[in-house]
């Protein structure tokens, strides 16, 4: 692996070499000056970080997809930043790296340092840019807490959109999938294990992960809905990886982790997540009837042998979540918020009440729904889509959710041209849309306020966009077949190696 810049000078025009040389000189002068200032002022930690950042930028230039990998590994553990070091890591991983990587990709392409031509962005990305402008103006003009809301907007909208752009601009291939597979395995295994431990041995976990212990399962992700979304995302990509791996211990390990992730969804005790999980399982039975039947028999056998001891308390809890008066009141408690969001949309249908302002104005729009009286509580929003309609109006909502709608129709057309099998075949595109289906179902019963959920939303859309927009899926291939998942023994569809998809 050659990370040095000199190789990048070969084959460049005189103007490209001039711009590249000027960039190197200015970067060296700027970093050297800033490092000297930091050392003189006694801030040696920042100076050391700046020096380390230079080789990091070179690595990011060579492998920008690593930003996505790093985000997926670390972000689930950065939702509770209780110490200064944790907050600094959060700033680096979520707030700095995604936009920095996008800027680096565009800059190096502009000055001719990137040999592969970047793919053309289109209407969905235009909608995203328009929404960033719309949302920012909405906050500046309407938010009573402008600065704090701008931070939330950056964390929940801008930085996650950068994750989407990293995928779109890098067009990941077999090598990147080889990096992604162990990451989703880690997410599924770690979050499922933490979820189980929160019930059987909560004392071994940090207290910051136990705010809903005994009621819901959240792992490290604060909210059971985000928890189950993460498990659905990781579990489905892991299942796709299983069908690209030769039979053996690793395949059985991945299958066991897939089952564990679905057990994590069950013990979340989130009814919306159960509904989403059932719909996803129905889709999986349609795709892999024999494989899913075998897994179902394993689950049934384990439940029969150990169910009376291990699962009886979970089943009692599940029945309580479905049939108790408390569960009924919990469902009815959401109705005033739904009504408030609808009335707010009626009042300002085009531009809305401003990003993040639902909780500011919803109380005056609460009222009686059917026989459920308004109890004068300040009900939280439990519907992401209705909240966006209320806050951003029809214009903002169409701009934000437009990319999802835009990629759906061409996905249907692309499915007919994709091979049934293979790493970039039809099943992967279906799996990605099953993740979207789960997200849509879940977010009809919760307002997504946690940045990790937003990040997963845009990562999935980015992967869908790559499969739809490029010919990679149709040829199942890779720009770099020499990196073909060597360490994970994935099988590439026969006859499809050696293609170039620049």
N, C-alpha and C positions, 0 to 999 in steps of 0.2 A: 504493500500500500504506500503510494507516494503522495505525501501531503505537501510537498514543496511547491512554491510558486513558479520556479524557473520553467518547469515543463509547460506551464500555461502560456508562456511567451511564444512558443513555436506556432507558426502558422497564422500569426496576427498581422493585421495591416498596420501601417505606420501610425495612423490616428489612434487605433486601439492600444498600441504599445505606449503612445504618449499619455493617454488617459490612465492606463494602468500604472505607469511609472509615477505619474503625478499623485495617484491615489496612495501608492505605497509610501512615497515621501511624506505626504501630508499626514498619513496615519502614523508613521514613525515619529514625526515631529510632535504631533498632538499627544500621543501616548507618552513619549519621553518627557514632555513638558509637564503634563498632568501628574505623572509618576513622581517627578522631582518635587512638585508642589506638595503632594501628599506626604512624601517622606520628610520634607522640611517642617511641615505642620504636625508631624508625629502620628499621622494616620497610616501607619505601615500596613495595617490589615487591608485597607482599601487599595493601597499601592500593590500589595501582593496579589490581590484579586484581579486588578487591572492587568498585571503582567501575565497571570494565568489565563486571562480572557483572550489574549492574542492567539495562542495555539487552539483555544476553543473555537474561535471564529474560523480558523483554517479548517478545523474538523467540520464545522457546520456548513462551510462552503462546499466541502466535498460530500458530506452526507447530511443534508438538511432534514431528512426524515427522522434523524435521531432526536430532534426536538419533540416530535410527536411521541416517540417511544419514552423519552424522559418524562414527559407530561403524564402519560398514562400510568407510569410506574409510581411517580411521586405525588401527583395531585390528590389521589384518594386519602393520603395521610396528611394533607395540608389544610383540611377544612377546619381543624381546631388549632389555630396558631396561638398558643398561650405564652410562648417565650420569644425573645428577640431573635435568636437564631432561626427559629421556625418561620417567623415572619419574613426574614431576609430570604430564606429559601423560597417561600411563597412568591415574593416579589420577583425573584430570578426566574423560577420555573413557569409561573403563570402570567405575570405581568410583563416581563422583559423578553424572554426567549421567543415566544410565538411571533410578536411583531418584528423583533430583531431578525429572525430567520426569514420572514417574508421580505423585509427590506434588503437583506443580504442577497437573496435569490434574484430580486429585481435589479439590484445595483450591479452585481457581477455579470448578469446577462446584458445589461446596458453597455458596460465598458468592454464587452467581448471576452470576459474571463470564463464564462460558462459555454462550453462547446456545444451542448445540446440545446437546440432552440426551444424556448418555452412554449407551451401550448397556448393557444389563443383563448382568452376569457370571453364570456359572452353575456347574454341577457341576465342569467341568474346572478352573476357577479355585479352587474350594473344595478340590479335591485338591492343587493346587499349594500353597495356604496351609497345608494340613495337613502336607504333606511338609516345608515349611520349619520347622515346629514339630518334627516328628519328627526331621529331620536334625540340627537344633540340639541337641535333647536327647540324641541319639545321641552327638554329639561331646562334650558336657559330661560325660556319664556314662561314656563308654567310651574316649575318645581319650587316649593317653599324651602327645600333643603338642597340647594343647587350643587354644592361641592360634593356632599356625600352621595347624592344620586348619580353624579357624573362618575364617581368611582365605581358604583354598582354597575352602571352602564358599560364601563370599560371592562369590568371583570366578567359580566354575564353576556355581553354582546360582542364587543370589539375583539378581545383576545380569543374567544372561541371561534369567531369568524376567521381569524388568522390561522387557526389549526386547519380549517377547511381549505384555505388558500395554499397552505404548505402541501397538502395532498394534491390539489389541483395542479400546482406548478411543478411538483417533482414527479408526478405520474408514477407511483410506486409499482414495482415489479416483483419478480420472484424473490429477489434478495431482501426487499423490504418486508415481504410476507414472512420470510424466514426470521426476521427480527420481531415481527408482530405476534407470531404464534406463541412463543414463550411468555410474552407480556400478557396476553389474554389468559393464558394458563395461570400465571401468577395472580391476576386479578380475581379469577374465579375461585382459585384455591384459597387465597388469603382472606378475601371477604366472606366466603362461606365458612371458613374455619373460625374467623372472629365472630361471625353471627352465631354459630353453634356454641362457642365458648361463652358468649354473653348470656346464654340460658343455663348451661351446665356448670360453668366455673367462672362467673363474672369477676371474682376476686383477682384473677390473673391478668385482667385487662386494665389499662389506664382508665381512670374515672371519667375522663372527657369523652369516652366512647360509650358510656353507659347511661346517657340521659333518658333513654326510653326502655331501660332494662325491665323485663317482666311484662311489658306491654307490646312492644314491637321489636323487630330486628332491623338494625341500621348499619351494622359493621362499623366502618369509620366514616360513613357518608351522611351522618346527621338525620337524614330523612329516609323512611322505609321505601318510598317511591324511587328515590335516586338509587338506593341500594339495589332494588330489584331491576331497575333499568340497567345498571352496571353488570349485574349477573346475567341478564338476558343478552346483552351485547357480547360479553366475554364467552358465555356458554355457546351461543350460536356460532361465533367465529371458531371456537374450539371444536365444535362438532364438525364444521367444514374441514378443519385441519385433520380431524380423525379420518375422514374419507380420502385424504391425500397421503396417508401414512401406511407403510407396509404393516402387516399384522405383526404383533409382538407386544412386549411389555409396555412400551411407550403408548401404544394405541389403547391398551386396557387402562393405563393410568389416566389418559385423557378422558376416556369414557366414564371412569369413576368420578373424575372431577366435574364433568358435565352433569352427572346425576347429583353430585353434591351441590352444584350451583342451583339446580331446580329445587332441591330440598331447602336451600337458603331462601328461595322465593316463597316456598310454602310457609316457613316459620317467620316470614316477615309479618304475617297476619294483616296484610293490606289487601282489602277486597278488590280494589282496582288492579293490583298486581296479580291477584289470582285470576281475574278475568282475562287480563293480557296474557298471562302464562298459558291458560287453557286455549286461547286462540292460536298462540304460537305452536303449542303442542299439536293442535289439529293440523296446522300447516306442515309440521315435521312428519306426522304420520302419513300425510299425502305424498311427501317427497321420499321418505325412507320407511316404508311400512314394515319390512322385515327387521331392519335394525331397531326401530322403535319398539316393535313387538318383543324382541329379545330383551331390550332394556326394561320394558314393562314387566316381563316375567321375572327378571331379577329383582326389581323393586317389590313386586307382589310377594315373592318368596321371602325376601328379607323382612317385609312387613308382617308376614304370617308367622315367621319364626320368632321375631323379636318385638312385634308390634305391641303386645300386651305390656311389655316392660318399658320400652323406650319411647313409644309413640302415643300412648294413651293420653298423657297430659297435653300433648300438642293437639290431638284430635278434639279433646274437650275444649281447649282454647279456641280451636277453629269453629266448633259449633257455637260457642259463645259469641264469636265475631259475626256469625251469620244470623243467629236466631234470637239473641237476647234483646231485651228492651233497651239496653244501653247501646247496642249496635243500631237499632232502629232510630234512636234519638241522634246518634252520631251522623246517620245518613240525612235525617231531616234537618239537622243543624246546618247543612250546606246550602239548603234552599234559599234562605234570605240573601246569602252572598251571590248566588246565581241571579236572583231577581234584581239585586242592586246593580250588578254588572250590566244586565240587560237594560235597565232604566237609565244608567249612565250613558250607555251607547245610544239610546234613543235621544237623549238630551244633546249630545255632541257626536253625531254619527260619523263625521268625516275626519276630524283631527283629534278627537278624544280629549281627555282631561289631563294628559301629560304623563310621561313615562314615570312609573313608580308611584303614582298618585292615587291608586285605588283605595288604599287604606286611609287616605286623607279625606275623601269625599263620600265613601260608601255608606256611612252611617245615615246620612239624610235620605238615602234611597232605599233603605231597608223597609220591609213591610210584611204583612201576613201572606203566607203562601199556603193555599189550600186550607187545611184546618190547623196549620202550624203557626201559632201566633209569634209575632216579633217579640223577642224577650229583652230587647234593648241592649243586647250584647254587641260588642264590636266584632262581628264575625269576620274571620279571615277569608280571603279568596281561596276557593278550592277548584278553580278551573283556569288553567293557563291561557286558553284560547279566549274565553270570555273576558278575562282580565286584560288581555291585549286589545280586544275590541273596545273595552271601556277606556283604557289609558291612551291608546294610539289611534283609535278610530279605524274606519275602514281603510283609509289610505295607508297608515302605518302598518296595519295588520297585513295588508296585501303585499307591501314591500318586504316585510319580515318573513312571512310564510310563503311568499312567491316562489323562491327557489325550490321548496319542497313540491309545490304544485307543478312547477316547470319540469322537474326531472321525472315526474311520474309517468306521463304519456310516452316520452321516448324510451323509458325503461320497458314498457309493455312491447314496444316495437323491437327493442334490442333483444328481448328474451327469445324471440323466434329465430334469431341469427346466432345465438350462443350455443356452444356444444353442451350436451347434458352433463358431461363429466369434465374433470380438469380443474386446476387451481383457480383459473379465472373464468369458469364456466357458469352456466345458468343458475346452478344452486347457490353460488355466492351472492349473486344479485338478488335472488329470492330471500336469502337469509338477511341481507341488509334491509330489505323492505319489511321483513318480519320484525326486525328491531324497531323500525319506524312505526309499524303498527302497534307494538307494545308501548312505545313512547306516547303515541297519540291517545291510546286508551287510558294509560296511567295519568297523563296530564289533563284529561277531562275531569279528574277528581282531585287535582292538586295544582298549586301555582308554583312553577319551577323557579325557585329563588337561589338555588345553589349552583355555583359556577361549574362544578363537575358535570352536572346534568346538561347544561348548555354546551359544554365541550363535546360530550358524547353525541349530542344532536348534530352538531356541525361536522364532526369526524365521520359519522355514518353518511351524511349527505355528500361529503367530499369523496368517499369511496364509491358511492353510487354514481356520482358525476364522472369519475375516472372510468368506470366500466361502461357508461353510456356514451361518453364523448370520444373515447379512443377505440381503436380497433384491437386493443389488447385482448379484451374478453373474447372476441370472435376467434382469435388465434391462440387464446389461452396462454399467451406467452410472456416473454420477458425481453427487455432490452439487453439483459446481461445473463444469459443462460449459464455462464460459468460460475455464477453465485447461487446456483439452483438449490438452495435449502439443504446444503450438504450436511449440516449438523443435525437436521431434523428428519432426514431420510424421506422427504416428500417426493412423491412420484409426479413427474411432469407428463402431461398427456402425450402419447406417442406420436412422433412425426411432427411435433410442434416446436421443437427446440431449434435454436439457431436463427430465429426471426429477429428482425431489428425493428423496434417501435419507438424511434426517437420522437 
